């Protein structure tokens, strides 16, 4: 019986390997949050089953992802910096932008909250951090999160304090920035999805907690961008097929069903 079970498992494994080998690969230029949360690992088998596409990705900050798109280095983009995306489209580097899910950003920091930002809106939180000279960890990598943070300083009526001793520019992804914030007892801004994944991995013992949330200025919209015909070597039809899956009822349900520690990380909103 054990030999039969092993044989059946081997047949199933070979069948899966054969189907994956026969699948058409597609390369997504995306942000660290979609990868670091585990969302893409969760969705990839579903995409393969439903579309026959073997979804692979390069996860970087949105600014770098847009550069990959501009250089035709990827087949499709999945990013979260609406202002930069619209400029990208206006300059002719993309042909369409489709919103398909969102989450939000939150301020996290040490539980003792020396800057006293708990419960404040985004602008007042930054003013309090600056007034206290409290250590703040910035992504500093031209990502969607970094762009949002820089915009929030402006909205608060303050210049980006990039010369201040208390302002750290990490120059890496969100998980690395959260680790640095935890090590230094610093404040930072993070997308909620990556925060949930980080907090779960740290088992709530990082020393950081959510202190400010719920401000509409902290909404985090994700979009899919298709690239133009001038990117002659990329897989345009496969890109359209992948886009269609993400905005379909099946794709939207899969996004909504993705959870870490029982918490939903992204809210599907295609067509809304």
PyMOL commands that set and color helices and strands:
alter all, ss='L'
color gray80, all
select helices_A, chain A and resi 2-22+32-36+39-51+62-70+82-90+122-132+144-155+174-184+192-201+216-218+236-247+249-257
alter helices_A, ss='H'
color red, helices_A
select strands_A, chain A and resi 24-31+53-60+76-79+94-110+136-138+167-169+188-191+208-212+219-227+259-260+263-264+267-268
alter strands_A, ss='S'
color yellow, strands_A
deselect
rebuild
show_as cartoon
